[in-house]
Amino acid sequence: MTEEQKTEAIKLVKQGLETIQAREYREIAEIPTEGKQQFEIKYSFVNEGVEGIFNIIGNTGANGTEAVSLVSEFTDDPLHSISDLTKEQINTDLRSAQDFLNKNLNMA
């Protein structure tokens, strides 16, 4: 995955998450991943009045031309405890964003 593809993928993830009406998502920061076949973004969310922070990790296959998979990584933060149900809802949202990303990202 080239740096240009990573930039485009991050934009598409953001667009995909903006379509989710049930929760509010905000990009906090892009985490540098130079030299890796992945990208990382730190996001915040609000779900039913509960705020939290998590990372989105986008990976491609070994040769960088396969579809991108998105994985969530939740930090252990005693101030922002996240229920399993909320994590499941966010992962469902990520699958939707992943589908949007893979339909629109040019990996050629």
C-alpha atoms as an extended CHARMM CRD file, in Angstrom:
* protein
*
       108  EXT
         1         1  MET       CA              0.0000000000        0.0000000000        0.0000000000  PROA      1               0.0000000000
         2         2  THR       CA              1.5420000000        3.2820000000       -1.0830000000  PROA      2               0.0000000000
         3         3  GLU       CA              1.4230000000        6.4530000000        1.0060000000  PROA      3               0.0000000000
         4         4  GLU       CA             -1.0390000000        7.8790000000       -1.5420000000  PROA      4               0.0000000000
         5         5  GLN       CA             -3.3010000000        4.8380000000       -1.1400000000  PROA      5               0.0000000000
         6         6  LYS       CA             -3.0970000000        5.1540000000        2.6590000000  PROA      6               0.0000000000
         7         7  THR       CA             -4.1600000000        8.8100000000        2.4470000000  PROA      7               0.0000000000
         8         8  GLU       CA             -7.0670000000        7.9200000000        0.1600000000  PROA      8               0.0000000000
         9         9  ALA       CA             -8.0610000000        4.9890000000        2.4010000000  PROA      9               0.0000000000
        10        10  ILE       CA             -8.1360000000        7.2190000000        5.4880000000  PROA      10              0.0000000000
        11        11  LYS       CA            -10.3830000000        9.6850000000        3.6470000000  PROA      11              0.0000000000
        12        12  LEU       CA            -12.7240000000        6.8650000000        2.6100000000  PROA      12              0.0000000000
        13        13  VAL       CA            -12.8960000000        5.4440000000        6.1570000000  PROA      13              0.0000000000
        14        14  LYS       CA            -13.8850000000        8.8940000000        7.3970000000  PROA      14              0.0000000000
        15        15  GLN       CA            -16.5720000000        9.1950000000        4.7000000000  PROA      15              0.0000000000
        16        16  GLY       CA            -17.8500000000        5.7040000000        5.5030000000  PROA      16              0.0000000000
        17        17  LEU       CA            -18.1480000000        6.4700000000        9.2240000000  PROA      17              0.0000000000
        18        18  GLU       CA            -19.8580000000        9.8130000000        8.5370000000  PROA      18              0.0000000000
        19        19  THR       CA            -22.8080000000        7.9090000000        7.0520000000  PROA      19              0.0000000000
        20        20  ILE       CA            -23.4980000000        6.1620000000       10.3850000000  PROA      20              0.0000000000
        21        21  GLN       CA            -26.4420000000        7.8910000000       12.0490000000  PROA      21              0.0000000000
        22        22  ALA       CA            -26.5590000000        5.9310000000       15.3290000000  PROA      22              0.0000000000
        23        23  ARG       CA            -23.1600000000        7.0990000000       16.6020000000  PROA      23              0.0000000000
        24        24  GLU       CA            -20.9500000000       10.1460000000       16.1950000000  PROA      24              0.0000000000
        25        25  TYR       CA            -17.3500000000        9.5770000000       15.0960000000  PROA      25              0.0000000000
        26        26  ARG       CA            -14.4800000000       12.0660000000       15.0390000000  PROA      26              0.0000000000
        27        27  GLU       CA            -10.9940000000       11.5530000000       13.7180000000  PROA      27              0.0000000000
        28        28  ILE       CA             -8.4260000000       12.5710000000       16.3240000000  PROA      28              0.0000000000
        29        29  ALA       CA             -5.1430000000       11.8250000000       14.5770000000  PROA      29              0.0000000000
        30        30  GLU       CA             -3.4250000000        9.7280000000       11.9880000000  PROA      30              0.0000000000
        31        31  ILE       CA             -0.7720000000        7.4790000000       13.5270000000  PROA      31              0.0000000000
        32        32  PRO       CA              2.4180000000        7.2760000000       11.4090000000  PROA      32              0.0000000000
        33        33  THR       CA              2.9940000000        3.8700000000        9.7900000000  PROA      33              0.0000000000
        34        34  GLU       CA              5.7490000000        4.5580000000        7.2720000000  PROA      34              0.0000000000
        35        35  GLY       CA              7.1920000000        1.4560000000        5.6610000000  PROA      35              0.0000000000
        36        36  LYS       CA              4.2510000000       -0.7320000000        6.7020000000  PROA      36              0.0000000000
        37        37  GLN       CA              1.4150000000       -2.1660000000        4.6070000000  PROA      37              0.0000000000
        38        38  GLN       CA             -1.1410000000       -0.6400000000        6.9850000000  PROA      38              0.0000000000
        39        39  PHE       CA             -2.5290000000        2.6160000000        8.2980000000  PROA      39              0.0000000000
        40        40  GLU       CA             -3.7680000000        3.6380000000       11.7410000000  PROA      40              0.0000000000
        41        41  ILE       CA             -6.2010000000        6.3280000000       12.8130000000  PROA      41              0.0000000000
        42        42  LYS       CA             -7.2140000000        7.3410000000       16.3470000000  PROA      42              0.0000000000
        43        43  TYR       CA            -10.9510000000        8.0640000000       16.6170000000  PROA      43              0.0000000000
        44        44  SER       CA            -13.3650000000        9.2040000000       19.2770000000  PROA      44              0.0000000000
        45        45  PHE       CA            -17.0240000000        8.2530000000       19.3630000000  PROA      45              0.0000000000
        46        46  VAL       CA            -20.2120000000        9.0740000000       21.2110000000  PROA      46              0.0000000000
        47        47  ASN       CA            -22.7420000000        6.2760000000       21.6210000000  PROA      47              0.0000000000
        48        48  GLU       CA            -25.8690000000        6.8820000000       23.7130000000  PROA      48              0.0000000000
        49        49  GLY       CA            -24.0850000000        9.6010000000       25.6770000000  PROA      49              0.0000000000
        50        50  VAL       CA            -21.0050000000        7.4590000000       26.3230000000  PROA      50              0.0000000000
        51        51  GLU       CA            -17.7200000000        8.7700000000       24.9380000000  PROA      51              0.0000000000
        52        52  GLY       CA            -14.7450000000        6.6280000000       24.0590000000  PROA      52              0.0000000000
        53        53  ILE       CA            -11.5500000000        6.4040000000       22.0530000000  PROA      53              0.0000000000
        54        54  PHE       CA            -10.2900000000        3.6480000000       19.8000000000  PROA      54              0.0000000000
        55        55  ASN       CA             -7.8370000000        3.0380000000       16.9880000000  PROA      55              0.0000000000
        56        56  ILE       CA             -8.7050000000        1.8230000000       13.5290000000  PROA      56              0.0000000000
        57        57  ILE       CA             -6.0450000000       -0.3150000000       11.8720000000  PROA      57              0.0000000000
        58        58  GLY       CA             -6.2960000000       -0.8880000000        8.1340000000  PROA      58              0.0000000000
        59        59  ASN       CA             -4.3450000000       -3.8140000000        6.6890000000  PROA      59              0.0000000000
        60        60  THR       CA             -3.8360000000       -5.2310000000        3.2130000000  PROA      60              0.0000000000
        61        61  GLY       CA             -2.3900000000       -8.5690000000        2.1680000000  PROA      61              0.0000000000
        62        62  ALA       CA              1.3320000000       -9.2590000000        1.8030000000  PROA      62              0.0000000000
        63        63  ASN       CA              1.5800000000       -7.7970000000       -1.7010000000  PROA      63              0.0000000000
        64        64  GLY       CA             -0.6200000000       -4.8100000000       -0.8270000000  PROA      64              0.0000000000
        65        65  THR       CA             -3.1680000000       -5.3270000000       -3.5920000000  PROA      65              0.0000000000
        66        66  GLU       CA             -5.9030000000       -7.2470000000       -1.7640000000  PROA      66              0.0000000000
        67        67  ALA       CA             -8.9110000000       -5.6750000000       -0.1160000000  PROA      67              0.0000000000
        68        68  VAL       CA             -8.3020000000       -3.6240000000        3.0030000000  PROA      68              0.0000000000
        69        69  SER       CA             -9.5230000000       -5.0340000000        6.3130000000  PROA      69              0.0000000000
        70        70  LEU       CA            -10.3320000000       -2.7110000000        9.2130000000  PROA      70              0.0000000000
        71        71  VAL       CA             -9.7890000000       -3.7260000000       12.8330000000  PROA      71              0.0000000000
        72        72  SER       CA            -10.6820000000       -1.7930000000       15.9830000000  PROA      72              0.0000000000
        73        73  GLU       CA             -8.3650000000       -1.5480000000       18.9520000000  PROA      73              0.0000000000
        74        74  PHE       CA             -9.8230000000       -0.1760000000       22.1830000000  PROA      74              0.0000000000
        75        75  THR       CA             -7.5760000000        1.3180000000       24.8250000000  PROA      75              0.0000000000
        76        76  ASP       CA             -8.0330000000        0.4850000000       28.4840000000  PROA      76              0.0000000000
        77        77  ASP       CA             -9.0660000000        3.8410000000       29.8720000000  PROA      77              0.0000000000
        78        78  PRO       CA            -10.7360000000        3.8880000000       33.2950000000  PROA      78              0.0000000000
        79        79  LEU       CA            -12.3610000000        7.2480000000       32.4600000000  PROA      79              0.0000000000
        80        80  HSD       CA            -13.9920000000        5.8720000000       29.3020000000  PROA      80              0.0000000000
        81        81  SER       CA            -15.1930000000        2.3430000000       30.0150000000  PROA      81              0.0000000000
        82        82  ILE       CA            -16.6390000000        0.7910000000       26.8470000000  PROA      82              0.0000000000
        83        83  SER       CA            -19.2250000000       -1.9810000000       27.0590000000  PROA      83              0.0000000000
        84        84  ASP       CA            -19.0150000000       -5.1070000000       24.9380000000  PROA      84              0.0000000000
        85        85  LEU       CA            -22.2610000000       -4.1090000000       23.2130000000  PROA      85              0.0000000000
        86        86  THR       CA            -20.8130000000       -0.7260000000       22.2350000000  PROA      86              0.0000000000
        87        87  LYS       CA            -17.6600000000       -2.4110000000       20.9260000000  PROA      87              0.0000000000
        88        88  GLU       CA            -19.8260000000       -4.7730000000       18.8690000000  PROA      88              0.0000000000
        89        89  GLN       CA            -21.8130000000       -1.8280000000       17.4500000000  PROA      89              0.0000000000
        90        90  ILE       CA            -18.5980000000       -0.0050000000       16.5190000000  PROA      90              0.0000000000
        91        91  ASN       CA            -17.2160000000       -3.1250000000       14.8500000000  PROA      91              0.0000000000
        92        92  THR       CA            -20.4560000000       -3.3840000000       12.8430000000  PROA      92              0.0000000000
        93        93  ASP       CA            -19.9930000000        0.2480000000       11.7880000000  PROA      93              0.0000000000
        94        94  LEU       CA            -16.3910000000       -0.5400000000       10.8210000000  PROA      94              0.0000000000
        95        95  ARG       CA            -17.5260000000       -3.4130000000        8.5940000000  PROA      95              0.0000000000
        96        96  SER       CA            -19.8230000000       -0.9670000000        6.8200000000  PROA      96              0.0000000000
        97        97  ALA       CA            -16.9570000000        1.5390000000        6.4350000000  PROA      97              0.0000000000
        98        98  GLN       CA            -14.7070000000       -1.3070000000        5.2320000000  PROA      98              0.0000000000
        99        99  ASP       CA            -17.2060000000       -2.2350000000        2.5090000000  PROA      99              0.0000000000
       100       100  PHE       CA            -17.4080000000        1.4160000000        1.4360000000  PROA      100             0.0000000000
       101       101  LEU       CA            -13.6080000000        1.6900000000        1.4440000000  PROA      101             0.0000000000
       102       102  ASN       CA            -13.0460000000       -1.4170000000       -0.6600000000  PROA      102             0.0000000000
       103       103  LYS       CA            -15.6820000000       -0.3950000000       -3.2080000000  PROA      103             0.0000000000
       104       104  ASN       CA            -14.0530000000        2.9900000000       -3.7240000000  PROA      104             0.0000000000
       105       105  LEU       CA            -10.2870000000        2.5270000000       -3.1970000000  PROA      105             0.0000000000
       106       106  ASN       CA             -8.1270000000        1.9810000000       -6.2540000000  PROA      106             0.0000000000
       107       107  MET       CA             -5.4310000000       -0.5190000000       -5.2160000000  PROA      107             0.0000000000
       108       108  ALA       CA             -3.9840000000       -0.9540000000       -8.7260000000  PROA      108             0.0000000000
